[in-house]
Amino acid sequence: MADVLTPPVPNEASASVPLKPLGKVLAVTSGKGGVGKTFVSANLAAALAKLGLRVLVLDADLGLANLDVVLNLYPKITLHDVFTGKAKLEEAIIRAPGGFSVLLAGSGMVEYSRLTPEVRDDFLRIMNGLTPHYDVVLLDTGAGISDVVLFAVSLASEVLVVATPEPTSLTDAYATIKVLVGQQKRQTIRMVINQTARLGDGRAITVQLQQVLDRFVATDPARPIKLVHMGDIPADPAVRQAIMRRQLLMQATPSCPAAMAISQLALKLEETVISRNR
Amino acid sequence: MTTCEHFLLCFIRSSPTLTVATQPSESPLELQQLRLDDARALLDHGMVVGLPPPEESPQAYLQGIIDGLCELSLKDPLTGLGNRRNFRAVQDRTIDGVARSGDPALLLMLDIDHFKQVNDTHGHPAGDKVLQAVAKSIASCVRPMDTVARYGGEEFAVVLPNCHTSFGATVAERIRATIETLVITISPNLTLKVTVSVGGAYAPEWVRSTAALWTERADVQLYRAKREGRNRVCLDHQQEIYVSAEEKNLLFGHLALGDPAWIENVSSEAPGGSASGAMQRVN
């Protein structure tokens, strides 16, 4: 893991300190872009907030995520100002329409997409400052498997991989899972299949991914890798409508099939992941 | 955008007279109105191929100047290799390719050992000859698809796309050994021999890394090679993330195998399909 996440410095010993995942932090990632990762993060946050949880969503793509676009929020103070010492952390946290908090990175963060030890330290410091104040922190990571994405995921206790039934998305999800298993030694990876056509599609896909993993990724029998199917979000015209109106689906049409599926996903996450850490 | 396109764009932006020429049928290009002398002088100095005569076809002439300048802007004048700008562009392109295809790519950083002594003892003209000979030697050791560039001073960089682990170590060693045996003639009664230290790192497969990070990883290996006594190759170990054709095949088993209804359902789902398009932008 240190190999990718740590910028190489001549003294390699100091660079490979393993990262300790923080509790209650859930990374939402996908491999492929355009599968609805930010859509899922934002609406899942709203659904979790509805369950009475204190939720924070963090743009862990450091300025390249479009959380601001999805939520229609353009704050003056962002994570970038916190990093550069211009503002305090609490000033950068804003209230999103769905009853949860958001920490946006700001476009200036792109310069941080090179992960120097300082950036990592800053990021860790911020995450440590955040977690005591929330029941769950969602990290909306970037597309692809970049250093920043892997670093962000390494901070999370749980990973939620969003995929669609399309072959390209499945390949990228599979590659992501391989990286996470290989580099971060993760055993449990949670799956959400977005835009499914029929009931049961997501489960079938998860089983398929699991079978290929079992066959091609050598693992310690004492530490098997487990893909956990957390839910499907059915293809639903209401999703497109909400996105085009730049509203949260959970607010625009809370009773449409996709919104119901996200509510169920939130409930399942609350039961299996979040309540354990509280 | 390729470097050439970028160059062309800047060129067009900076020459307002040229914008007329976008509709050649209406207003023919007036070469006399363009300030081409500086470009012409530059090309006469460092051009590889001659320009077509301007009176024959103004457009071909101008294209020749543009192509020549593009080429010039990517070349190191001393060695004829790619320059740092070229290297960066190739590196970025390769990183994109690696993230997309998962095909491994190798970056080698090479440094001539004790080059300062060559300069100090035999003078800079001798140093230049050594640089040229080493450059030629490196270029002869790699495939046409690979890019050899002068990184700066006596340091060279090689980008090898589509380079599997077993192959990378072989190439690096071939370069090192070739240069070790190279006899460089400086003057009739002076020949020199040099060695190189080579450091290399693979672009992590499937991972969209950055050019700077990749270079740093190769550089660390180069320093290691220097530290361990020079004239040697040190390679970073490879990240083994690779999705084989067999894996892909199995992944889509559910799509291809049993159920035609699956594919039908997915493709007939027009609203879902367009929603995915919308999400592409906001995700």
Interface residues (C-beta under 8 A of the other chain):
Chain A: D3 V4 P7 P8 V9 P10 E12 G33 G34 V35 G36 K37 T38 F39 N66 V69 V70 S113 R114 L115 A143 G144 I145 S146 D147 L150 T164 P165 E166 P167 L170 T171 Y174 A175 T176 K178 V179 G182 Q183 Q195 A197 R198 D201 A204 I205 Q208 L209 Q211 V212 R215 F216 A235 D236 P237 V239 R240 I243 M244
Chain B: A99 G102 P204 W206 V207 R208 S209 T210 A212 L213 E216 R217 D219 V220 Y223 D236 H237 Q239 E240 I241 V243 S244 E246 E247 K248 L250 L251 F252 G253 H254 L255 W262 N265 V266 E269 P271 G272 S274 A275 S276 A278 M279 Q280 R281 V282 N283
